[in-house]
Amino acid sequence: MDQIERIKKMSSMLKSSKAACEELEEAMNRLAEALESYEKELDNIDALSAYYDSEDWLKDFADDEAGLIPQDIDRGALSEDGIYNLLSDQKGVEEILRQIKIYLQTV
């Protein structure tokens, strides 16, 4: 490879590497914001988990099924899948975070 080809190749590599670093930096900033938001919700997730495993949820669910809960209020927490799916999603997120932590310890 002659000098001009080498300079062109290295300049192209610099440009693509710089773009990749900028893209990663933007993604890391979004990740940091998402992690901060997630961390703020952990107490809510714990409270929802405790509620879902409680007699209160069973009573609230049964009363809703019996038509005793007003239809004009948000009853999302009474869906059989809502909290369960959230807790499953949380386990997935926690596993990804664990894998990231392991990866960061190796670099």
C-alpha positions as CSV (number, residue, x, y, z in Angstrom):
1,M,0.0,0.0,0.0
2,D,1.4,3.4,-0.9
3,Q,1.5,6.4,1.3
4,I,-1.6,8.1,-0.2
5,E,-3.7,4.8,0.1
6,R,-2.4,4.4,3.7
7,I,-3.4,7.9,4.7
8,K,-6.8,7.6,3.1
9,K,-7.4,4.2,4.8
10,M,-6.3,5.5,8.2
11,S,-8.4,8.7,7.8
12,S,-11.4,6.5,7.0
13,M,-10.7,4.3,10.0
14,L,-10.4,7.4,12.2
15,K,-13.7,8.7,10.9
16,S,-15.6,5.4,11.5
17,S,-14.0,4.9,14.9
18,K,-14.9,8.4,16.0
19,A,-18.5,7.9,14.9
20,A,-18.7,4.6,16.8
21,C,-17.3,6.3,19.9
22,E,-19.8,9.1,19.6
23,E,-22.7,6.7,19.1
24,L,-21.6,4.7,22.1
25,E,-21.3,7.8,24.2
26,E,-24.8,8.8,23.3
27,A,-26.1,5.3,24.1
28,M,-24.2,5.4,27.5
29,N,-25.8,8.7,28.3
30,R,-29.3,7.3,27.5
31,L,-28.4,4.2,29.6
32,A,-27.3,6.4,32.5
33,E,-30.6,8.3,32.4
34,A,-32.6,5.0,32.1
35,L,-30.7,3.5,35.1
36,E,-31.4,6.6,37.2
37,S,-35.1,6.3,36.3
38,Y,-35.1,2.6,37.0
39,E,-33.4,3.1,40.3
40,K,-36.1,5.6,41.4
41,E,-38.7,3.0,40.6
42,L,-37.2,0.1,42.6
43,D,-39.2,1.0,45.8
44,N,-42.4,1.0,43.7
45,I,-41.5,-2.4,42.2
46,D,-40.8,-3.8,45.6
47,A,-44.2,-2.5,46.9
48,L,-46.0,-3.9,43.8
49,S,-44.3,-7.3,44.4
50,A,-45.4,-7.4,48.0
51,Y,-48.9,-6.3,47.0
52,Y,-49.1,-9.0,44.3
53,D,-48.1,-11.7,46.8
54,S,-50.5,-10.4,49.5
55,E,-54.1,-11.3,50.6
56,D,-54.9,-7.6,49.8
57,W,-54.3,-8.2,46.1
58,L,-56.4,-11.4,46.1
59,K,-59.3,-9.6,47.8
60,D,-59.0,-6.6,45.5
61,F,-59.0,-8.9,42.5
62,A,-62.0,-10.9,43.7
63,D,-63.9,-7.7,44.5
64,D,-63.1,-6.3,41.0
65,E,-64.3,-9.6,39.4
66,A,-67.5,-9.3,41.5
67,G,-68.0,-5.7,40.2
68,L,-67.4,-4.1,43.5
69,I,-64.6,-1.8,42.3
70,P,-65.7,1.3,40.4
71,Q,-65.1,0.9,36.7
72,D,-63.9,4.5,36.3
73,I,-60.7,4.0,38.2
74,D,-57.4,2.6,36.8
75,R,-57.4,-1.0,37.8
76,G,-54.2,-2.0,36.0
77,A,-52.7,-3.4,39.2
78,L,-55.5,-5.9,39.4
79,S,-54.7,-7.5,36.1
80,E,-53.5,-11.0,36.5
81,D,-50.6,-10.4,34.2
82,G,-49.7,-6.8,34.8
83,I,-47.5,-7.0,37.9
84,Y,-46.3,-10.5,37.0
85,N,-45.0,-9.3,33.6
86,L,-43.4,-6.3,35.3
87,L,-41.6,-8.6,37.8
88,S,-40.5,-10.8,34.9
89,D,-39.2,-7.8,33.0
90,Q,-37.3,-6.7,36.1
91,K,-35.6,-10.1,36.4
92,G,-34.5,-9.7,32.7
93,V,-33.2,-6.2,33.4
94,E,-31.4,-7.4,36.5
95,E,-29.8,-10.2,34.5
96,I,-28.6,-7.8,31.8
97,L,-27.2,-5.5,34.4
98,R,-25.4,-8.4,36.0
99,Q,-23.9,-9.4,32.7
100,I,-22.8,-5.8,32.0
101,K,-21.1,-5.7,35.5
102,I,-19.3,-8.9,34.7
103,Y,-18.2,-7.6,31.3
104,L,-16.9,-4.3,32.9
105,Q,-14.9,-6.3,35.4
106,T,-13.1,-8.0,32.6
107,V,-12.1,-4.9,30.6
